[in-house]
Amino acid sequence: MKNYEAAIQDYLKVIEINPDFLEAYLNLIFARINIGDYKEAIFTADNLIKIDSQYGDAYIARAIAKKALGDIEGSEKDLKTAKALIEKYKS
């Protein structure tokens, strides 16, 4: 079993040192999802999207958390946004 609580603390430290390290935010979101802290995962995803609104993985992560909370419409919207961003940068 993984120690997500310790990972969360580590990612928070990394973000404090380097607030532009997008992957740290993404890993923090998934760690929070893994412990069932979906509201904090969404909050973190919102912050990541404010930093880089073109980061498709942030929308996917937020969609997972939204779905877990029963926000199917919000989840589907985020997945559509992620798909559009991925297709945009694929071509």
HELIX and SHEET records of a PDB file:
HELIX    1   1 TYR A    4  ILE A   17  1                                  14    
HELIX    2   2 LEU A   22  ASN A   34  1                                  13    
HELIX    3   3 TYR A   38  ILE A   51  1                                  14    
HELIX    4   4 GLY A   56  ALA A   68  1                                  13    
HELIX    5   5 ILE A   72  LYS A   90  1                                  19    
END                                                                             
